[in-house]
Amino acid sequence: MIKLGNTSIKDMFFGTDPIGRVYQGYDLIYPYRVSPAMIDNITPSGEVKSSGNWSGSENWFAMDDDPTNPWMSHDNNDAWTSYNFGFGNGKIIRGFMMTSANTDIHVATPKKIILHANNGGAVWDILGAWDDLTWGTMETKWFSLAKNNVRYEVFRITVLETEEPTVGYVKIGNLVYYGLDN
């Protein structure tokens, strides 16, 4: 294995293969993409919602596989985007990938996020929380939920803080959920 300082080439590589399986180096992390690339709020399946969006920046832009076409919220205080797989279609999510938008100004990218999940009720379970995030232009990050073994129908990412808290909005280029079944 080639080492560059304390980092191996294997640790530096991250990506997906042509059928959407996630790899880090040559290791398969999670085999299935479980959320589709959306073309509107409900097509091809499920439903995307958010706490709000700028005119011309629709909810589903967060999940359209195009980071050059980002979802932008109206605010940056507890702005959220959710995906509902639908009644009886819950998934065991083991991670998600988030991509920053196509801009050199990263002030609106998430710095602190929480992933919630539920099965259609009013109570949300917290599956994970991440803070001190920093982003490059159209940078993709992997967020692991390796210990989640519960099937949920609805997943919601709440942005608690952006890189620049006074910017007034949130911008997410793309979001994809991965799990144990497709």
N, C-alpha and C positions, 0 to 999 in steps of 0.2 A: 504494500500500500504506500502510495506517495504521500509524504507529509509536507505541508507548508506551515512552518512554525508549529503550532499545536493543532492545526486543522488538516484533516486528510482530504484528498480530492473527493472521496466518497461522501464525506460530511458536507461538502460544498454543493454537490449536485442535488437538485430537487426538481421534480416535474411529474408530468402525467404521460402515459403512453397513449396511442391512438384510440383505445377504447375507454379511456378515462380513469384507469387505475393510477393511484398515487404512489410514487416512488421517492425514496431518499437514497441516493447512491443506487445500488442494485437491489435494495431491499424493498419489497412490496409492503407498503404501510397499510393501506385500506383498499380493498379491491373494487368497491362500487361507488360510483357517483349516484346519489339518491335524489338529488334535486335537479330538475330539468333546466335547460336554457329557456327562459321565458320570452314570449313575443308580445304578451300583454299581461294584465293582472291575473288571468286565469288560464292562459293557453301556453303550453299544451296540457298542463294538469296542475292541480293545487291552486293556491291563491296567495298572492303577495300583497301585503298591506304595509303601511308605514304611519308614523306619527304626523306626517305631512310632507309635501314636496313642493319645490319651486315650479312655477309654470314652465312647461316644456321639459321637465325632468320627472318622469313618472316613477311610481313605486317600483315597478318591475324592472327598471333600468339597473337596479342593484343585482339582478339575477339574469341578465340577458347575454352573458359571456362577452361583453364588449366594454372593457374599461375606459374606452374613449367616449363612452356614452353613460356617464355616471348618474346615480341617484343622488340628489341634493335635497336635504331637508330644509324646513323653514327655520329651524333653531338648532342649537347645539347643546341644549340642556335636556338630557334624557330623550334625545331623538332615537327612534327605533324603526327597524324594519323587520317584518316577520314573514315566514313562509308556513302555510298550512297544507299539509299533505292530504287532508280530508278525513272525514269520519271513517274509522276502520282501516285507514292506510298509514298508521303510525310506523315510524322507522327508528331503529337503534342507531343513533348518530355517534360516530367515533371521532369526528373531527370536521373542520370546515376550513376552506381557503378563502381568504379575503384579499382583494387586489385594490391598491390605491388608484386614484383617478389619474388621468393623463394631463397632469399639470406640474409645473416646476414649483408651484406654491403649495406647500403641504400643510398650510395652517388649518384646513378644514378636515384633515384626515383624523381618524379615531386615535386617541391617545389612551383612553381607558374604556373598556367594554365589558359587558356582562352578557352571557348567553343564558336565556330562560327557556323553559319548555313546559308545555301542558298538554292535556288531552281534552281541550274544549271547555274547561272550567274556568273559574275566576282566580284560582290559585296557581301561581307560576313557580316551578322548581328552578333553582339556580344550578346550572350544569358547570359553569366555569366563569372565571373573571380574569381579565388581563389588564395590566396597566404599564405605563412608561413605554408605550409603543411609539416607534418612529418609523417613517416611511420614505422611500424614494419614489420617483415617478413610475407609475404602473408596477409597483413592487407587489409581489404575492407572498403572503405569509400563511403558514400552516398552524392551526390551533387545534391541539389534540384533546380529545375527550376519551382516551383509551379505557377509562374505568366505567364509562356509562354502559349499563346493560338494560336500561329501561326503554321501552318503545313509547315514543311520543308522536302526537299528530301535528303539533304546532311548535315552531322554534322562533324565538325573537331575540335579535341582537339589539341591545340598548347601548348607545354611545353616551357615556357619562361625561366625557371630556374630550376635546379636540386638542391638537398640538398647540393651537393658539386659542385659548378660551374666549377671547373677545371677538372672534371672527363672526359668530352669529349663525352658522349653518354647519352641516356635516356633509361630507362628500365621500361616497363609496363607489369604486369602479366596478367591482364584481364580487359576488359571494356564491360559493358552491358548498353544499353539504355532502359528506361522505359517510358511509355506514357499512353495515354487515350484509345488507340485502339490497337488491335493486328493484 
